[in-house]
Amino acid sequence: MSDKKTSGLAFNRQNYIWMAIGAVVIIIALLLMSGGKNADPMVFDYKEVYSTRRITVAPILLVLGLVIEMYAIMRKPKTTDK
């Protein structure tokens, strides 16, 4: 038998906080990636579709959010010896 006390839960409060942070970053990235409505649907606006916000910033934030989620899942709770 082990002397460690386990609460029966796979994650503790810190894991859930990190998961929430990752989810917020992913949601922000998806909102940045979403498009604005063009005034004339027959006109292709190159600057709007291929903007730096959509092509560079949003995918970087999306990957960052996924890395945060992986960290939150893989993070082991610290054990306290009492």
mmCIF file of the N, C-alpha and C atoms, coordinates in Angstrom:
data_MODEL
# 
_entry.id   MODEL 
# 
loop_
_atom_site.group_PDB 
_atom_site.id 
_atom_site.type_symbol 
_atom_site.label_atom_id 
_atom_site.label_alt_id 
_atom_site.label_comp_id 
_atom_site.label_asym_id 
_atom_site.label_entity_id 
_atom_site.label_seq_id 
_atom_site.pdbx_PDB_ins_code 
_atom_site.Cartn_x 
_atom_site.Cartn_y 
_atom_site.Cartn_z 
_atom_site.occupancy 
_atom_site.B_iso_or_equiv 
_atom_site.pdbx_formal_charge 
_atom_site.auth_seq_id 
_atom_site.auth_comp_id 
_atom_site.auth_asym_id 
_atom_site.auth_atom_id 
_atom_site.pdbx_PDB_model_num 
ATOM 1   N N  . MET A 1 1  ? 0.828   -1.181 0.000   1.00 0.00 ? 1  MET A N  1 
ATOM 2   C CA . MET A 1 1  ? 0.000   0.000  0.000   1.00 0.00 ? 1  MET A CA 1 
ATOM 3   C C  . MET A 1 1  ? 0.872   1.243  0.000   1.00 0.00 ? 1  MET A C  1 
ATOM 4   N N  . SER A 1 2  ? 0.378   2.238  -0.594  1.00 0.00 ? 2  SER A N  1 
ATOM 5   C CA . SER A 1 2  ? 1.106   3.489  -0.707  1.00 0.00 ? 2  SER A CA 1 
ATOM 6   C C  . SER A 1 2  ? 0.683   4.435  0.407   1.00 0.00 ? 2  SER A C  1 
ATOM 7   N N  . ASP A 1 3  ? 1.632   5.266  0.828   1.00 0.00 ? 3  ASP A N  1 
ATOM 8   C CA . ASP A 1 3  ? 1.341   6.249  1.868   1.00 0.00 ? 3  ASP A CA 1 
ATOM 9   C C  . ASP A 1 3  ? 0.758   7.535  1.293   1.00 0.00 ? 3  ASP A C  1 
ATOM 10  N N  . LYS A 1 4  ? 0.728   7.622  -0.016  1.00 0.00 ? 4  LYS A N  1 
ATOM 11  C CA . LYS A 1 4  ? 0.206   8.835  -0.654  1.00 0.00 ? 4  LYS A CA 1 
ATOM 12  C C  . LYS A 1 4  ? -1.312  8.871  -0.539  1.00 0.00 ? 4  LYS A C  1 
ATOM 13  N N  . LYS A 1 5  ? -1.815  10.056 -0.260  1.00 0.00 ? 5  LYS A N  1 
ATOM 14  C CA . LYS A 1 5  ? -3.263  10.255 -0.233  1.00 0.00 ? 5  LYS A CA 1 
ATOM 15  C C  . LYS A 1 5  ? -3.706  10.684 -1.619  1.00 0.00 ? 5  LYS A C  1 
ATOM 16  N N  . THR A 1 6  ? -4.669  9.989  -2.159  1.00 0.00 ? 6  THR A N  1 
ATOM 17  C CA . THR A 1 6  ? -5.209  10.370 -3.459  1.00 0.00 ? 6  THR A CA 1 
ATOM 18  C C  . THR A 1 6  ? -6.654  10.779 -3.287  1.00 0.00 ? 6  THR A C  1 
ATOM 19  N N  . SER A 1 7  ? -7.037  11.803 -4.003  1.00 0.00 ? 7  SER A N  1 
ATOM 20  C CA . SER A 1 7  ? -8.403  12.307 -3.879  1.00 0.00 ? 7  SER A CA 1 
ATOM 21  C C  . SER A 1 7  ? -9.357  11.589 -4.830  1.00 0.00 ? 7  SER A C  1 
ATOM 22  N N  . GLY A 1 8  ? -8.831  10.757 -5.717  1.00 0.00 ? 8  GLY A N  1 
ATOM 23  C CA . GLY A 1 8  ? -9.678  10.053 -6.653  1.00 0.00 ? 8  GLY A CA 1 
ATOM 24  C C  . GLY A 1 8  ? -9.929  10.817 -7.933  1.00 0.00 ? 8  GLY A C  1 
ATOM 25  N N  . LEU A 1 9  ? -9.527  12.070 -7.986  1.00 0.00 ? 9  LEU A N  1 
ATOM 26  C CA . LEU A 1 9  ? -9.712  12.873 -9.181  1.00 0.00 ? 9  LEU A CA 1 
ATOM 27  C C  . LEU A 1 9  ? -8.421  12.870 -9.997  1.00 0.00 ? 9  LEU A C  1 
ATOM 28  N N  . ALA A 1 10 ? -8.572  12.892 -11.295 1.00 0.00 ? 10 ALA A N  1 
ATOM 29  C CA . ALA A 1 10 ? -7.394  12.895 -12.164 1.00 0.00 ? 10 ALA A CA 1 
ATOM 30  C C  . ALA A 1 10 ? -6.717  14.257 -12.176 1.00 0.00 ? 10 ALA A C  1 
ATOM 31  N N  . PHE A 1 11 ? -7.491  15.311 -12.017 1.00 0.00 ? 11 PHE A N  1 
ATOM 32  C CA . PHE A 1 11 ? -6.947  16.663 -12.073 1.00 0.00 ? 11 PHE A CA 1 
ATOM 33  C C  . PHE A 1 11 ? -7.278  17.410 -10.792 1.00 0.00 ? 11 PHE A C  1 
ATOM 34  N N  . ASN A 1 12 ? -6.429  18.377 -10.475 1.00 0.00 ? 12 ASN A N  1 
ATOM 35  C CA . ASN A 1 12 ? -6.728  19.239 -9.337  1.00 0.00 ? 12 ASN A CA 1 
ATOM 36  C C  . ASN A 1 12 ? -7.120  20.625 -9.840  1.00 0.00 ? 12 ASN A C  1 
ATOM 37  N N  . ARG A 1 13 ? -7.261  21.553 -8.943  1.00 0.00 ? 13 ARG A N  1 
ATOM 38  C CA . ARG A 1 13 ? -7.743  22.898 -9.295  1.00 0.00 ? 13 ARG A CA 1 
ATOM 39  C C  . ARG A 1 13 ? -6.818  23.592 -10.291 1.00 0.00 ? 13 ARG A C  1 
ATOM 40  N N  . GLN A 1 14 ? -5.503  23.451 -10.122 1.00 0.00 ? 14 GLN A N  1 
ATOM 41  C CA . GLN A 1 14 ? -4.547  24.093 -11.025 1.00 0.00 ? 14 GLN A CA 1 
ATOM 42  C C  . GLN A 1 14 ? -4.671  23.568 -12.450 1.00 0.00 ? 14 GLN A C  1 
ATOM 43  N N  . ASN A 1 15 ? -4.921  22.273 -12.599 1.00 0.00 ? 15 ASN A N  1 
ATOM 44  C CA . ASN A 1 15 ? -5.113  21.713 -13.933 1.00 0.00 ? 15 ASN A CA 1 
ATOM 45  C C  . ASN A 1 15 ? -6.320  22.346 -14.620 1.00 0.00 ? 15 ASN A C  1 
ATOM 46  N N  . TYR A 1 16 ? -7.401  22.497 -13.884 1.00 0.00 ? 16 TYR A N  1 
ATOM 47  C CA . TYR A 1 16 ? -8.603  23.092 -14.467 1.00 0.00 ? 16 TYR A CA 1 
ATOM 48  C C  . TYR A 1 16 ? -8.400  24.564 -14.808 1.00 0.00 ? 16 TYR A C  1 
ATOM 49  N N  . ILE A 1 17 ? -7.616  25.278 -14.007 1.00 0.00 ? 17 ILE A N  1 
ATOM 50  C CA . ILE A 1 17 ? -7.315  26.677 -14.307 1.00 0.00 ? 17 ILE A CA 1 
ATOM 51  C C  . ILE A 1 17 ? -6.521  26.766 -15.606 1.00 0.00 ? 17 ILE A C  1 
ATOM 52  N N  . TRP A 1 18 ? -5.508  25.901 -15.761 1.00 0.00 ? 18 TRP A N  1 
ATOM 53  C CA . TRP A 1 18 ? -4.718  25.894 -16.996 1.00 0.00 ? 18 TRP A CA 1 
ATOM 54  C C  . TRP A 1 18 ? -5.574  25.496 -18.196 1.00 0.00 ? 18 TRP A C  1 
ATOM 55  N N  . MET A 1 19 ? -6.504  24.562 -18.005 1.00 0.00 ? 19 MET A N  1 
ATOM 56  C CA . MET A 1 19 ? -7.401  24.181 -19.099 1.00 0.00 ? 19 MET A CA 1 
ATOM 57  C C  . MET A 1 19 ? -8.290  25.350 -19.513 1.00 0.00 ? 19 MET A C  1 
ATOM 58  N N  . ALA A 1 20 ? -8.771  26.103 -18.548 1.00 0.00 ? 20 ALA A N  1 
ATOM 59  C CA . ALA A 1 20 ? -9.612  27.266 -18.852 1.00 0.00 ? 20 ALA A CA 1 
ATOM 60  C C  . ALA A 1 20 ? -8.809  28.328 -19.597 1.00 0.00 ? 20 ALA A C  1 
ATOM 61  N N  . ILE A 1 21 ? -7.565  28.555 -19.184 1.00 0.00 ? 21 ILE A N  1 
ATOM 62  C CA . ILE A 1 21 ? -6.712  29.522 -19.870 1.00 0.00 ? 21 ILE A CA 1 
ATOM 63  C C  . ILE A 1 21 ? -6.487  29.086 -21.317 1.00 0.00 ? 21 ILE A C  1 
ATOM 64  N N  . GLY A 1 22 ? -6.205  27.809 -21.522 1.00 0.00 ? 22 GLY A N  1 
ATOM 65  C CA . GLY A 1 22 ? -6.007  27.293 -22.875 1.00 0.00 ? 22 GLY A CA 1 
ATOM 66  C C  . GLY A 1 22 ? -7.254  27.431 -23.723 1.00 0.00 ? 22 GLY A C  1 
ATOM 67  N N  . ALA A 1 23 ? -8.404  27.163 -23.139 1.00 0.00 ? 23 ALA A N  1 
ATOM 68  C CA . ALA A 1 23 ? -9.662  27.287 -23.881 1.00 0.00 ? 23 ALA A CA 1 
ATOM 69  C C  . ALA A 1 23 ? -9.930  28.735 -24.275 1.00 0.00 ? 23 ALA A C  1 
ATOM 70  N N  . VAL A 1 24 ? -9.630  29.676 -23.393 1.00 0.00 ? 24 VAL A N  1 
ATOM 71  C CA . VAL A 1 24 ? -9.830  31.095 -23.701 1.00 0.00 ? 24 VAL A CA 1 
ATOM 72  C C  . VAL A 1 24 ? -8.903  31.529 -24.838 1.00 0.00 ? 24 VAL A C  1 
ATOM 73  N N  . VAL A 1 25 ? -7.647  31.062 -24.814 1.00 0.00 ? 25 VAL A N  1 
ATOM 74  C CA . VAL A 1 25 ? -6.702  31.415 -25.883 1.00 0.00 ? 25 VAL A CA 1 
ATOM 75  C C  . VAL A 1 25 ? -7.178  30.838 -27.216 1.00 0.00 ? 25 VAL A C  1 
ATOM 76  N N  . ILE A 1 26 ? -7.688  29.616 -27.209 1.00 0.00 ? 26 ILE A N  1 
ATOM 77  C CA . ILE A 1 26 ? -8.192  28.997 -28.446 1.00 0.00 ? 26 ILE A CA 1 
ATOM 78  C C  . ILE A 1 26 ? -9.406  29.763 -28.966 1.00 0.00 ? 26 ILE A C  1 
ATOM 79  N N  . ILE A 1 27 ? -10.304 30.156 -28.096 1.00 0.00 ? 27 ILE A N  1 
ATOM 80  C CA . ILE A 1 27 ? -11.488 30.916 -28.512 1.00 0.00 ? 27 ILE A CA 1 
ATOM 81  C C  . ILE A 1 27 ? -11.091 32.268 -29.099 1.00 0.00 ? 27 ILE A C  1 
ATOM 82  N N  . ILE A 1 28 ? -10.120 32.934 -28.475 1.00 0.00 ? 28 ILE A N  1 
ATOM 83  C CA . ILE A 1 28 ? -9.641  34.212 -29.014 1.00 0.00 ? 28 ILE A CA 1 
ATOM 84  C C  . ILE A 1 28 ? -9.048  34.008 -30.403 1.00 0.00 ? 28 ILE A C  1 
ATOM 85  N N  . ALA A 1 29 ? -8.272  32.932 -30.579 1.00 0.00 ? 29 ALA A N  1 
ATOM 86  C CA . ALA A 1 29 ? -7.668  32.652 -31.887 1.00 0.00 ? 29 ALA A CA 1 
ATOM 87  C C  . ALA A 1 29 ? -8.736  32.406 -32.943 1.00 0.00 ? 29 ALA A C  1 
ATOM 88  N N  . LEU A 1 30 ? -9.763  31.664 -32.599 1.00 0.00 ? 30 LEU A N  1 
ATOM 89  C CA . LEU A 1 30 ? -10.827 31.399 -33.564 1.00 0.00 ? 30 LEU A CA 1 
ATOM 90  C C  . LEU A 1 30 ? -11.605 32.665 -33.911 1.00 0.00 ? 30 LEU A C  1 
ATOM 91  N N  . LEU A 1 31 ? -11.803 33.533 -32.942 1.00 0.00 ? 31 LEU A N  1 
ATOM 92  C CA . LEU A 1 31 ? -12.477 34.802 -33.214 1.00 0.00 ? 31 LEU A CA 1 
ATOM 93  C C  . LEU A 1 31 ? -11.629 35.701 -34.115 1.00 0.00 ? 31 LEU A C  1 
ATOM 94  N N  . LEU A 1 32 ? -10.314 35.687 -33.895 1.00 0.00 ? 32 LEU A N  1 
ATOM 95  C CA . LEU A 1 32 ? -9.432  36.472 -34.757 1.00 0.00 ? 32 LEU A CA 1 
ATOM 96  C C  . LEU A 1 32 ? -9.397  35.918 -36.178 1.00 0.00 ? 32 LEU A C  1 
ATOM 97  N N  . MET A 1 33 ? -9.558  34.610 -36.295 1.00 0.00 ? 33 MET A N  1 
ATOM 98  C CA . MET A 1 33 ? -9.518  33.977 -37.609 1.00 0.00 ? 33 MET A CA 1 
ATOM 99  C C  . MET A 1 33 ? -10.820 34.176 -38.390 1.00 0.00 ? 33 MET A C  1 
ATOM 100 N N  . SER A 1 34 ? -11.902 34.404 -37.677 1.00 0.00 ? 34 SER A N  1 
ATOM 101 C CA . SER A 1 34 ? -13.189 34.549 -38.367 1.00 0.00 ? 34 SER A CA 1 
ATOM 102 C C  . SER A 1 34 ? -13.202 35.834 -39.183 1.00 0.00 ? 34 SER A C  1 
ATOM 103 N N  . GLY A 1 35 ? -14.010 35.830 -40.205 1.00 0.00 ? 35 GLY A N  1 
ATOM 104 C CA . GLY A 1 35 ? -13.984 36.937 -41.150 1.00 0.00 ? 35 GLY A CA 1 
ATOM 105 C C  . GLY A 1 35 ? -15.023 37.988 -40.888 1.00 0.00 ? 35 GLY A C  1 
ATOM 106 N N  . GLY A 1 36 ? -14.752 39.137 -41.440 1.00 0.00 ? 36 GLY A N  1 
ATOM 107 C CA . GLY A 1 36 ? -15.710 40.217 -41.416 1.00 0.00 ? 36 GLY A CA 1 
ATOM 108 C C  . GLY A 1 36 ? -16.563 40.153 -42.662 1.00 0.00 ? 36 GLY A C  1 
ATOM 109 N N  . LYS A 1 37 ? -17.676 40.790 -42.619 1.00 0.00 ? 37 LYS A N  1 
ATOM 110 C CA . LYS A 1 37 ? -18.581 40.773 -43.757 1.00 0.00 ? 37 LYS A CA 1 
ATOM 111 C C  . LYS A 1 37 ? -18.159 41.848 -44.753 1.00 0.00 ? 37 LYS A C  1 
ATOM 112 N N  . ASN A 1 38 ? -18.047 41.454 -45.997 1.00 0.00 ? 38 ASN A N  1 
ATOM 113 C CA . ASN A 1 38 ? -17.702 42.389 -47.053 1.00 0.00 ? 38 ASN A CA 1 
ATOM 114 C C  . ASN A 1 38 ? -18.975 43.103 -47.512 1.00 0.00 ? 38 ASN A C  1 
ATOM 115 N N  . ALA A 1 39 ? -18.845 44.373 -47.838 1.00 0.00 ? 39 ALA A N  1 
ATOM 116 C CA . ALA A 1 39 ? -20.007 45.152 -48.259 1.00 0.00 ? 39 ALA A CA 1 
ATOM 117 C C  . ALA A 1 39 ? -20.611 44.613 -49.548 1.00 0.00 ? 39 ALA A C  1 
ATOM 118 N N  . ASP A 1 40 ? -19.755 44.200 -50.462 1.00 0.00 ? 40 ASP A N  1 
ATOM 119 C CA . ASP A 1 40 ? -20.216 43.660 -51.739 1.00 0.00 ? 40 ASP A CA 1 
ATOM 120 C C  . ASP A 1 40 ? -19.702 42.227 -51.874 1.00 0.00 ? 40 ASP A C  1 
ATOM 121 N N  . PRO A 1 41 ? -20.575 41.221 -51.837 1.00 0.00 ? 41 PRO A N  1 
ATOM 122 C CA . PRO A 1 41 ? -20.117 39.837 -51.889 1.00 0.00 ? 41 PRO A CA 1 
ATOM 123 C C  . PRO A 1 41 ? -19.491 39.440 -53.222 1.00 0.00 ? 41 PRO A C  1 
ATOM 124 N N  . MET A 1 42 ? -19.662 40.247 -54.242 1.00 0.00 ? 42 MET A N  1 
ATOM 125 C CA . MET A 1 42 ? -19.085 39.935 -55.547 1.00 0.00 ? 42 MET A CA 1 
ATOM 126 C C  . MET A 1 42 ? -17.660 40.462 -55.703 1.00 0.00 ? 42 MET A C  1 
ATOM 127 N N  . VAL A 1 43 ? -17.182 41.230 -54.709 1.00 0.00 ? 43 VAL A N  1 
ATOM 128 C CA . VAL A 1 43 ? -15.845 41.817 -54.769 1.00 0.00 ? 43 VAL A CA 1 
ATOM 129 C C  . VAL A 1 43 ? -14.943 41.058 -53.802 1.00 0.00 ? 43 VAL A C  1 
ATOM 130 N N  . PHE A 1 44 ? -13.792 40.592 -54.287 1.00 0.00 ? 44 PHE A N  1 
ATOM 131 C CA . PHE A 1 44 ? -12.816 39.882 -53.461 1.00 0.00 ? 44 PHE A CA 1 
ATOM 132 C C  . PHE A 1 44 ? -11.855 40.898 -52.860 1.00 0.00 ? 44 PHE A C  1 
ATOM 133 N N  . ASP A 1 45 ? -11.828 40.968 -51.532 1.00 0.00 ? 45 ASP A N  1 
ATOM 134 C CA . ASP A 1 45 ? -10.943 41.894 -50.834 1.00 0.00 ? 45 ASP A CA 1 
ATOM 135 C C  . ASP A 1 45 ? -9.717  41.131 -50.348 1.00 0.00 ? 45 ASP A C  1 
ATOM 136 N N  . TYR A 1 46 ? -8.630  41.248 -51.085 1.00 0.00 ? 46 TYR A N  1 
ATOM 137 C CA . TYR A 1 46 ? -7.393  40.515 -50.796 1.00 0.00 ? 46 TYR A CA 1 
ATOM 138 C C  . TYR A 1 46 ? -6.848  40.878 -49.423 1.00 0.00 ? 46 TYR A C  1 
ATOM 139 N N  . LYS A 1 47 ? -6.867  42.152 -49.079 1.00 0.00 ? 47 LYS A N  1 
ATOM 140 C CA . LYS A 1 47 ? -6.309  42.602 -47.792 1.00 0.00 ? 47 LYS A CA 1 
ATOM 141 C C  . LYS A 1 47 ? -7.100  42.056 -46.608 1.00 0.00 ? 47 LYS A C  1 
ATOM 142 N N  . GLU A 1 48 ? -8.379  41.892 -46.764 1.00 0.00 ? 48 GLU A N  1 
ATOM 143 C CA . GLU A 1 48 ? -9.212  41.369 -45.671 1.00 0.00 ? 48 GLU A CA 1 
ATOM 144 C C  . GLU A 1 48 ? -9.013  39.866 -45.480 1.00 0.00 ? 48 GLU A C  1 
ATOM 145 N N  . VAL A 1 49 ? -8.950  39.131 -46.564 1.00 0.00 ? 49 VAL A N  1 
ATOM 146 C CA . VAL A 1 49 ? -8.834  37.677 -46.479 1.00 0.00 ? 49 VAL A CA 1 
ATOM 147 C C  . VAL A 1 49 ? -7.441  37.257 -46.032 1.00 0.00 ? 49 VAL A C  1 
ATOM 148 N N  . TYR A 1 50 ? -6.415  37.896 -46.566 1.00 0.00 ? 50 TYR A N  1 
ATOM 149 C CA . TYR A 1 50 ? -5.037  37.513 -46.274 1.00 0.00 ? 50 TYR A CA 1 
ATOM 150 C C  . TYR A 1 50 ? -4.357  38.506 -45.342 1.00 0.00 ? 50 TYR A C  1 
ATOM 151 N N  . SER A 1 51 ? -5.055  38.955 -44.333 1.00 0.00 ? 51 SER A N  1 
ATOM 152 C CA . SER A 1 51 ? -4.470  39.898 -43.383 1.00 0.00 ? 51 SER A CA 1 
ATOM 153 C C  . SER A 1 51 ? -3.528  39.164 -42.421 1.00 0.00 ? 51 SER A C  1 
ATOM 154 N N  . THR A 1 52 ? -2.617  39.908 -41.843 1.00 0.00 ? 52 THR A N  1 
ATOM 155 C CA . THR A 1 52 ? -1.653  39.345 -40.895 1.00 0.00 ? 52 THR A CA 1 
ATOM 156 C C  . THR A 1 52 ? -2.362  38.746 -39.690 1.00 0.00 ? 52 THR A C  1 
ATOM 157 N N  . ARG A 1 53 ? -3.451  39.358 -39.304 1.00 0.00 ? 53 ARG A N  1 
ATOM 158 C CA . ARG A 1 53 ? -4.211  38.862 -38.153 1.00 0.00 ? 53 ARG A CA 1 
ATOM 159 C C  . ARG A 1 53 ? -4.710  37.444 -38.406 1.00 0.00 ? 53 ARG A C  1 
ATOM 160 N N  . ARG A 1 54 ? -5.217  37.177 -39.597 1.00 0.00 ? 54 ARG A N  1 
ATOM 161 C CA . ARG A 1 54 ? -5.779  35.860 -39.914 1.00 0.00 ? 54 ARG A CA 1 
ATOM 162 C C  . ARG A 1 54 ? -4.734  34.826 -40.291 1.00 0.00 ? 54 ARG A C  1 
ATOM 163 N N  . ILE A 1 55 ? -3.690  35.240 -40.965 1.00 0.00 ? 55 ILE A N  1 
ATOM 164 C CA . ILE A 1 55 ? -2.718  34.300 -41.496 1.00 0.00 ? 55 ILE A CA 1 
ATOM 165 C C  . ILE A 1 55 ? -1.598  34.000 -40.503 1.00 0.00 ? 55 ILE A C  1 
ATOM 166 N N  . THR A 1 56 ? -1.255  34.953 -39.628 1.00 0.00 ? 56 THR A N  1 
ATOM 167 C CA . THR A 1 56 ? -0.112  34.760 -38.741 1.00 0.00 ? 56 THR A CA 1 
ATOM 168 C C  . THR A 1 56 ? -0.514  34.713 -37.265 1.00 0.00 ? 56 THR A C  1 
ATOM 169 N N  . VAL A 1 57 ? -1.184  35.740 -36.795 1.00 0.00 ? 57 VAL A N  1 
ATOM 170 C CA . VAL A 1 57 ? -1.457  35.866 -35.357 1.00 0.00 ? 57 VAL A CA 1 
ATOM 171 C C  . VAL A 1 57 ? -2.415  34.787 -34.862 1.00 0.00 ? 57 VAL A C  1 
ATOM 172 N N  . ALA A 1 58 ? -3.519  34.588 -35.547 1.00 0.00 ? 58 ALA A N  1 
ATOM 173 C CA . ALA A 1 58 ? -4.525  33.618 -35.102 1.00 0.00 ? 58 ALA A CA 1 
ATOM 174 C C  . ALA A 1 58 ? -3.991  32.183 -35.070 1.00 0.00 ? 58 ALA A C  1 
ATOM 175 N N  . PRO A 1 59 ? -3.290  31.695 -36.096 1.00 0.00 ? 59 PRO A N  1 
ATOM 176 C CA . PRO A 1 59 ? -2.752  30.329 -36.002 1.00 0.00 ? 59 PRO A CA 1 
ATOM 177 C C  . PRO A 1 59 ? -1.713  30.162 -34.894 1.00 0.00 ? 59 PRO A C  1 
ATOM 178 N N  . ILE A 1 60 ? -0.902  31.191 -34.645 1.00 0.00 ? 60 ILE A N  1 
ATOM 179 C CA . ILE A 1 60 ? 0.073   31.102 -33.554 1.00 0.00 ? 60 ILE A CA 1 
ATOM 180 C C  . ILE A 1 60 ? -0.651  31.002 -32.222 1.00 0.00 ? 60 ILE A C  1 
ATOM 181 N N  . LEU A 1 61 ? -1.690  31.801 -32.034 1.00 0.00 ? 61 LEU A N  1 
ATOM 182 C CA . LEU A 1 61 ? -2.471  31.726 -30.795 1.00 0.00 ? 61 LEU A CA 1 
ATOM 183 C C  . LEU A 1 61 ? -3.181  30.380 -30.659 1.00 0.00 ? 61 LEU A C  1 
ATOM 184 N N  . LEU A 1 62 ? -3.642  29.838 -31.768 1.00 0.00 ? 62 LEU A N  1 
ATOM 185 C CA . LEU A 1 62 ? -4.310  28.540 -31.742 1.00 0.00 ? 62 LEU A CA 1 
ATOM 186 C C  . LEU A 1 62 ? -3.353  27.445 -31.288 1.00 0.00 ? 62 LEU A C  1 
ATOM 187 N N  . VAL A 1 63 ? -2.164  27.419 -31.841 1.00 0.00 ? 63 VAL A N  1 
ATOM 188 C CA . VAL A 1 63 ? -1.158  26.424 -31.439 1.00 0.00 ? 63 VAL A CA 1 
ATOM 189 C C  . VAL A 1 63 ? -0.758  26.642 -29.980 1.00 0.00 ? 63 VAL A C  1 
ATOM 190 N N  . LEU A 1 64 ? -0.613  27.896 -29.570 1.00 0.00 ? 64 LEU A N  1 
ATOM 191 C CA . LEU A 1 64 ? -0.283  28.198 -28.179 1.00 0.00 ? 64 LEU A CA 1 
ATOM 192 C C  . LEU A 1 64 ? -1.373  27.682 -27.238 1.00 0.00 ? 64 LEU A C  1 
ATOM 193 N N  . GLY A 1 65 ? -2.621  27.871 -27.613 1.00 0.00 ? 65 GLY A N  1 
ATOM 194 C CA . GLY A 1 65 ? -3.724  27.360 -26.795 1.00 0.00 ? 65 GLY A CA 1 
ATOM 195 C C  . GLY A 1 65 ? -3.705  25.845 -26.695 1.00 0.00 ? 65 GLY A C  1 
ATOM 196 N N  . LEU A 1 66 ? -3.385  25.167 -27.792 1.00 0.00 ? 66 LEU A N  1 
ATOM 197 C CA . LEU A 1 66 ? -3.301  23.706 -27.760 1.00 0.00 ? 66 LEU A CA 1 
ATOM 198 C C  . LEU A 1 66 ? -2.137  23.235 -26.904 1.00 0.00 ? 66 LEU A C  1 
ATOM 199 N N  . VAL A 1 67 ? -1.021  23.953 -26.936 1.00 0.00 ? 67 VAL A N  1 
ATOM 200 C CA . VAL A 1 67 ? 0.120   23.606 -26.078 1.00 0.00 ? 67 VAL A CA 1 
ATOM 201 C C  . VAL A 1 67 ? -0.246  23.795 -24.610 1.00 0.00 ? 67 VAL A C  1 
ATOM 202 N N  . ILE A 1 68 ? -0.958  24.859 -24.299 1.00 0.00 ? 68 ILE A N  1 
ATOM 203 C CA . ILE A 1 68 ? -1.412  25.088 -22.920 1.00 0.00 ? 68 ILE A CA 1 
ATOM 204 C C  . ILE A 1 68 ? -2.339  23.962 -22.485 1.00 0.00 ? 68 ILE A C  1 
ATOM 205 N N  . GLU A 1 69 ? -3.228  23.526 -23.354 1.00 0.00 ? 69 GLU A N  1 
ATOM 206 C CA . GLU A 1 69 ? -4.126  22.417 -23.032 1.00 0.00 ? 69 GLU A CA 1 
ATOM 207 C C  . GLU A 1 69 ? -3.342  21.131 -22.779 1.00 0.00 ? 69 GLU A C  1 
ATOM 208 N N  . MET A 1 70 ? -2.340  20.861 -23.601 1.00 0.00 ? 70 MET A N  1 
ATOM 209 C CA . MET A 1 70 ? -1.515  19.659 -23.388 1.00 0.00 ? 70 MET A CA 1 
ATOM 210 C C  . MET A 1 70 ? -0.780  19.741 -22.060 1.00 0.00 ? 70 MET A C  1 
ATOM 211 N N  . TYR A 1 71 ? -0.264  20.926 -21.727 1.00 0.00 ? 71 TYR A N  1 
ATOM 212 C CA . TYR A 1 71 ? 0.408   21.106 -20.444 1.00 0.00 ? 71 TYR A CA 1 
ATOM 213 C C  . TYR A 1 71 ? -0.570  20.863 -19.292 1.00 0.00 ? 71 TYR A C  1 
ATOM 214 N N  . ALA A 1 72 ? -1.779  21.384 -19.421 1.00 0.00 ? 72 ALA A N  1 
ATOM 215 C CA . ALA A 1 72 ? -2.773  21.224 -18.358 1.00 0.00 ? 72 ALA A CA 1 
ATOM 216 C C  . ALA A 1 72 ? -3.135  19.757 -18.146 1.00 0.00 ? 72 ALA A C  1 
ATOM 217 N N  . ILE A 1 73 ? -3.189  19.002 -19.222 1.00 0.00 ? 73 ILE A N  1 
ATOM 218 C CA . ILE A 1 73 ? -3.539  17.584 -19.103 1.00 0.00 ? 73 ILE A CA 1 
ATOM 219 C C  . ILE A 1 73 ? -2.377  16.770 -18.549 1.00 0.00 ? 73 ILE A C  1 
ATOM 220 N N  . MET A 1 74 ? -1.164  17.069 -18.991 1.00 0.00 ? 74 MET A N  1 
ATOM 221 C CA . MET A 1 74 ? 0.005   16.291 -18.581 1.00 0.00 ? 74 MET A CA 1 
ATOM 222 C C  . MET A 1 74 ? 0.560   16.684 -17.215 1.00 0.00 ? 74 MET A C  1 
ATOM 223 N N  . ARG A 1 75 ? 0.190   17.847 -16.722 1.00 0.00 ? 75 ARG A N  1 
ATOM 224 C CA . ARG A 1 75 ? 0.717   18.348 -15.453 1.00 0.00 ? 75 ARG A CA 1 
ATOM 225 C C  . ARG A 1 75 ? 0.280   17.457 -14.297 1.00 0.00 ? 75 ARG A C  1 
ATOM 226 N N  . LYS A 1 76 ? 1.255   17.046 -13.517 1.00 0.00 ? 76 LYS A N  1 
ATOM 227 C CA . LYS A 1 76 ? 0.952   16.230 -12.342 1.00 0.00 ? 76 LYS A CA 1 
ATOM 228 C C  . LYS A 1 76 ? 0.801   17.143 -11.138 1.00 0.00 ? 76 LYS A C  1 
ATOM 229 N N  . PRO A 1 77 ? -0.197  16.878 -10.308 1.00 0.00 ? 77 PRO A N  1 
ATOM 230 C CA . PRO A 1 77 ? -0.363  17.696 -9.106  1.00 0.00 ? 77 PRO A CA 1 
ATOM 231 C C  . PRO A 1 77 ? 0.822   17.503 -8.155  1.00 0.00 ? 77 PRO A C  1 
ATOM 232 N N  . LYS A 1 78 ? 1.204   18.573 -7.519  1.00 0.00 ? 78 LYS A N  1 
ATOM 233 C CA . LYS A 1 78 ? 2.295   18.481 -6.546  1.00 0.00 ? 78 LYS A CA 1 
ATOM 234 C C  . LYS A 1 78 ? 1.795   17.764 -5.304  1.00 0.00 ? 78 LYS A C  1 
ATOM 235 N N  . THR A 1 79 ? 2.613   16.865 -4.802  1.00 0.00 ? 79 THR A N  1 
ATOM 236 C CA . THR A 1 79 ? 2.228   16.132 -3.590  1.00 0.00 ? 79 THR A CA 1 
ATOM 237 C C  . THR A 1 79 ? 2.782   16.880 -2.385  1.00 0.00 ? 79 THR A C  1 
ATOM 238 N N  . THR A 1 80 ? 1.987   16.937 -1.359  1.00 0.00 ? 80 THR A N  1 
ATOM 239 C CA . THR A 1 80 ? 2.423   17.577 -0.118  1.00 0.00 ? 80 THR A CA 1 
ATOM 240 C C  . THR A 1 80 ? 2.511   16.498 0.940   1.00 0.00 ? 80 THR A C  1 
ATOM 241 N N  . ASP A 1 81 ? 3.655   16.446 1.593   1.00 0.00 ? 81 ASP A N  1 
ATOM 242 C CA . ASP A 1 81 ? 3.847   15.474 2.675   1.00 0.00 ? 81 ASP A CA 1 
ATOM 243 C C  . ASP A 1 81 ? 3.460   16.117 3.987   1.00 0.00 ? 81 ASP A C  1 
ATOM 244 N N  . LYS A 1 82 ? 2.493   15.516 4.643   1.00 0.00 ? 82 LYS A N  1 
ATOM 245 C CA . LYS A 1 82 ? 2.035   16.046 5.936   1.00 0.00 ? 82 LYS A CA 1 
ATOM 246 C C  . LYS A 1 82 ? 2.227   15.007 7.009   1.00 0.00 ? 82 LYS A C  1 
# 
